[in-house]
Amino acid sequence: MITLRYLSRADVIAAGGGDWPLAIADLREATRLLRTGEAGMEAESVMPMGRDPRATAYGLPAFVGGSYDAAGLKWAVHRPESRGDLPSITNTTFINRLNDGRPLGLVESAYLTRMRTAAVSALAMEHLLPRPPARVAILGAGAQAKAHLAMVLALFPSVSEIRLWNRTGSRLEALVADKPSRAGVTLVRCAEIVEATAEADVILSCTSAPEPILDDKAVRPGRLIVQVGYHEVSFAAIAASDVVAVDLWGDFAEKSAKSLFQMYRAGQFPPARVAADLAHLVVDGWRPPAGASLYFSSFGLNLFDIALAARVLSQAEAGGIGATLPYL
C-alpha cells in the first residue's frame, strides 16, 4: 500500500522547517546540484486570477537529486491582499521520489517559501557585503518582512540596529510585537523610508509595492539592496548599482513583474550586466570589487522549495510527524 504523508504548517515546524542553518545548508546543496546538473527546474506555469497582475497562480516544478532524491510541484496562489483568516499567498507542495516516482507527501509550504526566500537574502548578505552588517533596514511588515526580521536576528550577530518601515503603521506595530528583538539589537520604527534606510548597510525590501519605492538615491558604495517583493526598485536605482546579482537568470525574465526583469524587457538592462548568480557566489566564491554598490534581485527558485519540502518530509517520516493518508 502506498501512503502519502500530509504536513500542516505546525507539522512542518515540528519537523525542522524553521531551522535557519538547515535552510541555508539546503540552499547551498541545491545550488551545487543545479551546477552539476543533478537538479533542475522547468519554467513556471502562470495563470492570471483577475485584472490585478498580483492576483496570479503559479505552478512551479523542479527536481533535486543527491540525498534529496525528490521531484515535485509547488502550487502557489497570490492575491493582492489577505481576506479575513485567509492569507494573501497560499502554497502547497507535492513531492515524489525522484528515482522511481513514488508519491511521498503533501506539504503546506507558504512557511517554507518564506524560509527559503529569507535564506537566499542571507546568502546574498554573506557573500556580497564587504563586511558583516551592523545596520539593516527592512521595508514592509507582511510575512516576508517577518521572515527576514527573524533571519537577521538568528544569523547576523553583527547587527546592532534594525530599522523598520511600512506604509501602514498598525501592521508595523504588529510585526514588532510578534518578533521581539534579541539582546543587543535595537528595533526602530520609522515613519519614512529615508529615515529607515539612511544608515543601512543592507536594505531588505519586502513589500508588494506595484511602483518603485527605492530610487537611485538609495544606492551607495558598500550598501546592498535586496529586492524580495514585487516592483519596489526603480530602473534608475538598478542602473546606478555597480554590481547587479540574481539568484538565477532564467526564462522567467520574459514574464516576471520583478523590477529587474521589467527593465530587461524594456530594453534598458542587458543580461550580460549580471555580475553573479547564486552559483557564482556559493559554489565559485565570486566576490564584488571593494566599495561597489550592490543590488540583488531575488526571484525565488522552485528547486529550493522542493529541496526544503523533501528534507522536512524525510525528517517528519523519521519522527512520525504528520498524518499518513492512503493513496494507492
Buried (B, 14 or more C-beta within 10 A) or exposed (E): EEBBBBBBBEBBBBBBBBBBEBBBBBBBBBBBBBBEEBBBBEBBEEEEEEEEEBBBBBBBBBBBBBEBBBBBBBBBBBBBEEEEEEBBBBBBBBBBBBEEEEBBBBBBBBBBBBBBBBBBBBBBBBBBBBEEBBBBBBBBBBBBBBBBBBBBBBBBEBBEBBBBBBEEEEEBBBBBEEBEBEEEBEBBBBEEBEBBBEEBBBBBBBBBBBEBBBBBEBBBEBBBBBBBBBBBBBBBBBBBBBBBBBBBBBEBBEEBEBBBBBBBEEEEBEEEEBBBBBBBBBBEEBBBEEEBBBBBBBBBBBBBBBBBBBBBBBBBBEEEBBBEEEEE
